[in-house]
Amino acid sequence: GENLKKDQEVKKEHLKWTQTMDDAYIQALLNQHYEGYQVDGTFTTMAYNNIVKELKDKLSKDLTKGHLMNQMKTLKLHFNECYDLFRNGKFSGFSWSPVTKTWNAEPEV
């Protein structure tokens, strides 16, 4: 009945994201930002519709707005964890190398 239907909807929304998918998604978000479909830090419904179409074309995957919203939460969580770790720059013991494009740290860190 009703519970089975809800379980199927939840399972349908679960999707394993790859680095390639994340890269394409982030690029699609940037494209929408530059097109003006981000208002006060929030992407519009049109932006998500455009991203669904762009990712379907690029990745050949039927993603939904729900998939995108869930992955946005995951990306924000990962960003915040990294930001907290590295935000103090030299005081945290980490430094960014523009040459190697990697983080560096002293051995004791």
Secondary structure, 3 states (H helix, E strand, C coil): CHHHHHHHHHHHHCCCCCHHHHHHHHHHHHHHHHHCCEECCEECHHHHHHHHHHHHHHHCCCCCHHHHHHHHHHHHHHHHHHHHHHCCHHHHCEEEECCCCEEEECCCC
